[in-house]
Amino acid sequence: MEGHDGKSAVTESYAPRPARTDSDHSSGAGSAHGTPEDTAAVTTVEELQATKKGWFAYFKTRDFYIVLALGQILALCITSTNTFSSLLVEQGTSIPAFQTFFNYVLLNIIYTSVTLYRYGFKRWCRLMLKDGWKYIILSFLDVQGNYFFVLAYRYTTILSAQLINFFAIVIVVIVSFIFLRVRYHITQVVGILICIGGVGILIGSDHITGATSGDGISKGNQVKGDLFALVGATCYGISNVVEEFLVSKRPLYEVVGQLGFWGMIWNGAQAGIFDKQQFRTATWNGKVGGYLTGYTLILSLFYSLTPIMFRLSSAAFFNISLLTGNFWGVCIGVKVFHLSIHWMYPIAFVCIIGGLLVYFVGKKVLGEATKPWLGKNQEQGVTGVGTARRRVVRGDTVV
């Protein structure tokens, strides 16, 4: 993370150096050589920020609409994976750790292959020896976040789990403030509170309709489930901040590849220990195979797009964007599970979207793409897809 002396914990011991690109073969592997295009910025962050003025400057940029749309795509991805999980349970197959294992395998196959191609085997091995511990921690937090939240739903009510899920947002804000020196504008705080209020309406609607009832759940089990949800939310929040930090300094394929590699090991070991009994009693047929395939592909898409979201915005905005997932879940449930939409759901959705808009009021042209730990002109960051450094080096471009 970020130290008080301003030096990054993941950068090489030497400094400063030219900006690195996602396509640079040596990026993140210890090279100080960039391409001629990357060795000098065509402008500065300050000059870019001054191109549009006013409280709604960010609303006038293309990036704002990309971030807003990307947030809802990610929310739909999460909703879709939850739908596939529900369909698997209906078939008699509940193997939470094992079904996520395939996601890490796919991420490892795709992104570690790209990393090996870019770096070569020797540089990849040096990366593993030098920086592997950071990715081991990241993948551990990610795997535990997934595992404990799934576990929580076995013991507690949906209402309790959803309320505790807000703790992930609190963790993100606190950790970002303390370790990454992120300072939140009053409109960002108000936007977060409005989004949480919108989810409060969703939860209230579920409570009225009985969707969150906890029939058959003992008091002891509910306390256990609430603790599991709290651990899951904490792991999620910290892992989001760590990943935002890493993808701002490292190529996307390196971070996601390492997350897949170590996550596959953590998740595989956990599945072997805790899912053995469920695996034996699970139903295995064509439908289950199809649901597992759909779950894996969509979750891998989610993991591929999330780093871009972290670069364009932040872990905080990422988390509040996912709050619309409940609304999308009901929309899908109307078709798949024959649910009905309560009249409060559209109001809640509009409230959350309103909060997302308020969050960016007062932001300048680059929004949250400028990271305070990367230097005045983001010179300590990677020149990758979605980064402010890419805009500084290459002008008005996101990709």
PyMOL commands that set and color helices and strands:
alter all, ss='L'
color gray80, all
select helices_A, chain A and resi 36-38+45-49+58-60+62-90+96-119+121-155+158-179+186-209+219-249+252-274+276-281+286-312+315-336+344-359+372-374+388-394
alter helices_A, ss='H'
color red, helices_A
select strands_A, chain A and resi 20-21+382-383
alter strands_A, ss='S'
color yellow, strands_A
deselect
rebuild
show_as cartoon
